[in-house]
Amino acid sequence: MLKFIFWSLLAVNAALFAYGQGYLGHFSGNEREPARLLNQLNANQLTIVSAERAGHAPTGASAADGAGVPVDGKAAPAPLACVEIGSFILADARRFEARLAGLNLGDRQSRRNLPGTEISSYIVHIPPTGSKEAADKKAAELRGLGVTNYFVMSDNTPMRWAISLGVFKSETAAQNQLAALVKQGVRSARVTPRMSGSKLLAFQFRDVDAELQANLEKIRADFPNAQTHGCK
């Protein structure tokens, strides 16, 4: 009896081993290696790689294609924040602006008067705060100090989001206004001379990518007196 049990267990173990190795075919469509490997599609194209190689990201053209990076590995240059082209007399400015119409730049394009060389007045002001929200916050602080005669400058000039506290013909009058504001607790106000306006104009462009820069330079080339430079 013991011999029968021994040989029965041995036969069962042998059958399980043969099944595990795939020597008995498959049951219910579920196979184990190596039989499954033999039935793989395009098995002859499989390549065994080391664990070290498998842990590294692909390089070369395949990596570039997957990441959306140019094949040569060079990323496209970042757009320029601000480019200014000037100076134009009024007639040339109109011709230049007409040439720009086909680029459909919308609010990425603006025109400004260039400052003159003579002082026309003096402005008492709080320097530009950087944003409308910051300017509104500063204006609220002024109201808290009892200052009500102020103006938030929102036009597209270097003084954008500054707060004007008065414009005066003479520097003496401007300094007197500043002294009165200091007594009220205003600590950040300044006096700055304002230059007279000239008859020259310039154009500013925002978010200038390589394509737009090339188009602008092509147009500018027809205006020999105009120059291109960066701006804020």
Backbone torsions as a table, in degrees:
resi	resn	phi	psi	omega
1	MET	NA	-43.7	-179.9
2	LEU	-64.0	-37.9	178.4
3	LYS	-63.3	-37.6	179.7
4	PHE	-63.5	-44.1	-179.9
5	ILE	-64.4	-41.3	-179.2
6	PHE	-61.0	-50.3	-177.9
7	TRP	-68.4	-28.9	177.8
8	SER	-67.0	-45.7	178.6
9	LEU	-63.8	-39.0	178.7
10	LEU	-62.7	-42.2	179.5
11	ALA	-65.2	-40.2	179.1
12	VAL	-64.4	-44.0	179.0
13	ASN	-62.7	-40.4	178.8
14	ALA	-63.9	-40.4	179.2
15	ALA	-65.2	-41.8	178.5
16	LEU	-63.7	-39.0	178.8
17	PHE	-64.4	-44.5	180.0
18	ALA	-63.7	-37.3	178.8
19	TYR	-66.8	-42.5	-179.4
20	GLY	-64.2	-31.3	179.2
21	GLN	-84.8	-2.7	178.8
22	GLY	83.6	9.9	-177.6
23	TYR	-74.7	-16.2	-177.5
24	LEU	-102.1	16.5	179.3
25	GLY	82.8	-145.1	-178.4
26	HIS	-136.0	157.3	177.5
27	PHE	-128.0	134.0	178.0
28	SER	56.3	31.9	175.0
29	GLY	72.8	10.6	-176.2
30	ASN	-109.8	114.3	-175.2
31	GLU	-114.2	160.6	174.0
32	ARG	-119.8	159.4	174.5
33	GLU	-63.4	149.0	6.1
34	PRO	-89.8	-4.9	-176.8
35	ALA	-59.4	-39.5	-177.7
36	ARG	-64.5	-39.7	-179.5
37	LEU	-60.9	-36.2	-178.7
38	LEU	-67.8	-26.2	-177.7
39	ASN	-96.1	6.1	179.5
40	GLN	-66.2	146.8	174.0
41	LEU	-70.8	135.6	178.3
42	ASN	52.5	43.8	-177.6
43	ALA	-61.6	-27.8	-179.1
44	ASN	-70.4	-10.7	-179.9
45	GLN	-98.2	-0.9	179.0
46	LEU	-71.8	142.1	179.6
47	THR	-127.3	131.2	178.4
48	ILE	-87.6	126.0	179.9
49	VAL	-119.4	157.7	179.3
50	SER	-74.7	161.2	178.8
51	ALA	-62.8	-35.4	-179.5
52	GLU	-65.2	-43.6	179.2
53	ARG	-67.8	-38.0	-179.5
54	ALA	-65.0	-26.3	-177.0
55	GLY	-82.5	-7.6	-179.8
56	HIS	-96.6	146.5	177.8
57	ALA	-69.5	149.8	177.5
58	PRO	-63.2	149.8	179.7
59	THR	-121.1	174.9	176.1
60	GLY	77.6	-151.2	-174.0
61	ALA	-64.8	-37.0	-177.6
62	SER	-64.5	-40.3	178.4
63	ALA	-66.1	-40.5	-179.7
64	ALA	-63.3	-40.7	-179.6
65	ASP	-64.7	-39.6	-177.3
66	GLY	-71.4	-29.3	-175.4
67	ALA	-97.3	-5.6	-179.6
68	GLY	78.6	20.2	-179.8
69	VAL	-98.2	142.2	178.1
70	PRO	-53.3	147.9	-175.4
71	VAL	-59.3	-33.8	-178.3
72	ASP	-77.0	-0.9	176.1
73	GLY	82.7	-0.9	-178.9
74	LYS	-95.2	121.1	178.4
75	ALA	-76.3	151.1	178.1
76	ALA	-65.5	139.8	-179.7
77	PRO	-62.8	145.0	179.9
78	ALA	-69.1	145.3	178.4
79	PRO	-60.2	147.5	175.7
80	LEU	-78.2	135.4	-175.8
81	ALA	-65.0	-42.0	-176.4
82	CYS	-153.8	132.0	176.2
83	VAL	-128.9	132.6	178.2
84	GLU	-116.5	138.0	176.7
85	ILE	-123.7	124.9	179.5
86	GLY	-171.7	173.5	9.3
87	SER	-106.1	149.4	-179.1
88	PHE	-124.1	138.7	163.9
89	ILE	-75.2	165.6	-171.0
90	LEU	-56.3	-44.0	-177.7
91	ALA	-62.6	-44.2	179.4
92	ASP	-68.9	-34.9	178.6
93	ALA	-61.8	-39.3	179.7
94	ARG	-67.0	-41.0	179.2
95	ARG	-66.4	-42.3	179.3
96	PHE	-63.0	-43.4	-179.3
97	GLU	-64.1	-36.2	178.4
98	ALA	-65.1	-35.3	178.4
99	ARG	-69.9	-28.0	-179.3
100	LEU	-74.8	-19.8	-172.8
101	ALA	-55.5	-37.1	-177.2
102	GLY	-69.5	-12.7	-179.4
103	LEU	-85.2	-13.7	176.9
104	ASN	50.9	57.0	-174.8
105	LEU	-85.4	-17.3	178.0
106	GLY	58.1	-132.1	-177.0
107	ASP	-79.6	4.2	172.7
108	ARG	-78.4	-7.6	-178.4
109	GLN	-119.6	137.9	175.5
110	SER	-146.9	160.1	180.0
111	ARG	-123.7	141.6	179.3
112	ARG	-140.8	152.4	175.2
113	ASN	-79.9	132.8	177.7
114	LEU	-78.8	144.6	-179.2
115	PRO	-69.0	152.5	176.6
116	GLY	-85.4	-162.4	-176.4
117	THR	-114.9	-0.3	-179.7
118	GLU	-114.9	143.9	178.7
119	ILE	-77.2	126.9	180.0
120	SER	-104.8	-26.3	-178.8
121	SER	-167.5	179.5	179.1
122	TYR	-128.4	135.1	-179.0
123	ILE	-114.6	132.2	171.3
124	VAL	-93.0	125.2	-172.7
125	HIS	-156.4	161.0	167.2
126	ILE	-96.0	125.7	-174.6
127	PRO	-54.7	160.5	-179.0
128	PRO	-50.6	135.3	-177.2
129	THR	-94.4	-9.6	176.0
130	GLY	99.9	-23.5	-179.5
131	SER	-160.9	162.1	178.2
132	LYS	-62.4	-40.0	-179.0
133	GLU	-61.6	-43.6	179.2
134	ALA	-67.0	-38.1	178.5
135	ALA	-65.3	-41.6	178.1
136	ASP	-63.8	-37.9	178.5
137	LYS	-64.5	-42.3	178.8
138	LYS	-66.3	-37.9	178.0
139	ALA	-62.8	-38.4	177.7
140	ALA	-64.4	-36.6	176.8
141	GLU	-65.0	-38.6	178.2
142	LEU	-63.2	-43.7	178.7
143	ARG	-61.7	-36.1	178.1
144	GLY	-65.0	-25.7	177.9
145	LEU	-90.5	1.2	179.4
146	GLY	89.4	9.3	179.1
147	VAL	-90.3	119.5	-178.7
148	THR	-117.6	-14.7	-178.5
149	ASN	-94.1	83.8	179.9
150	TYR	-146.2	166.0	-179.5
151	PHE	-147.2	124.0	176.9
152	VAL	-80.2	121.3	-175.6
153	MET	-87.5	111.4	-175.5
154	SER	-112.3	4.0	-179.6
155	ASP	-73.4	161.7	-174.3
156	ASN	-83.4	74.8	178.4
157	THR	-135.4	172.2	175.9
158	PRO	-60.0	-15.9	178.8
159	MET	-94.2	13.5	-179.2
160	ARG	-58.8	130.1	-178.9
161	TRP	69.5	17.7	165.0
162	ALA	-81.4	167.0	178.4
163	ILE	-120.1	115.0	178.9
164	SER	-79.6	134.5	178.5
165	LEU	-118.2	16.0	176.8
166	GLY	135.8	143.0	177.9
167	VAL	-120.2	132.1	-173.0
168	PHE	-132.7	149.6	-180.0
169	LYS	-71.9	-35.1	-177.3
170	SER	-112.5	153.3	178.6
171	GLU	-68.8	-32.7	179.9
172	THR	-61.6	-45.3	179.3
173	ALA	-63.5	-37.7	179.0
174	ALA	-66.4	-40.4	179.3
175	GLN	-67.2	-35.2	176.6
176	ASN	-64.2	-41.0	177.4
177	GLN	-64.0	-40.4	178.9
178	LEU	-62.6	-42.7	179.8
179	ALA	-61.7	-40.2	179.1
180	ALA	-65.1	-38.2	179.3
181	LEU	-67.9	-37.6	178.6
182	VAL	-62.1	-39.2	177.9
183	LYS	-63.6	-27.9	178.2
184	GLN	-82.4	-6.7	177.9
185	GLY	105.4	6.7	178.6
186	VAL	-82.1	115.2	-174.2
187	ARG	-104.5	-17.5	-172.4
188	SER	-103.0	7.0	-177.9
189	ALA	-76.0	153.1	-179.6
190	ARG	-138.8	161.3	171.9
191	VAL	-111.0	127.0	-178.4
192	THR	-133.2	132.3	176.6
193	PRO	-70.3	146.0	176.4
194	ARG	-108.5	131.9	-178.4
195	MET	-87.2	148.9	177.4
196	SER	-66.5	147.3	179.5
197	GLY	-70.6	142.8	176.9
198	SER	-100.4	177.9	178.6
199	LYS	-95.3	13.0	-179.9
200	LEU	-102.7	148.5	-179.1
201	LEU	-127.9	158.8	176.2
202	ALA	-138.3	158.4	179.0
203	PHE	-117.4	137.2	177.1
204	GLN	-115.7	145.2	-177.2
205	PHE	-132.4	137.2	-177.5
206	ARG	-109.9	152.7	177.0
207	ASP	51.6	57.2	-175.3
208	VAL	-87.7	107.4	176.8
209	ASP	-85.8	179.3	-174.7
210	ALA	-61.6	-39.6	-179.0
211	GLU	-65.9	-45.3	179.6
212	LEU	-65.7	-39.6	179.2
213	GLN	-60.2	-41.7	178.6
214	ALA	-64.6	-41.0	179.0
215	ASN	-65.5	-40.6	179.4
216	LEU	-64.9	-42.4	-179.9
217	GLU	-66.4	-33.5	177.8
218	LYS	-64.2	-40.9	178.4
219	ILE	-71.6	-43.4	-177.5
220	ARG	-61.5	-30.0	-178.5
221	ALA	-58.9	-21.8	178.8
222	ASP	-85.3	2.3	178.9
223	PHE	-126.8	87.3	-171.4
224	PRO	-57.8	-29.0	-176.5
225	ASN	-84.9	-7.9	-178.7
226	ALA	-87.1	144.4	179.6
227	GLN	-127.1	151.2	179.4
228	THR	-108.1	133.9	175.8
229	HIS	-154.5	165.9	179.9
230	GLY	-75.6	162.9	178.8
231	CYS	-150.0	174.6	-179.8
232	LYS	-100.4	NA	NA
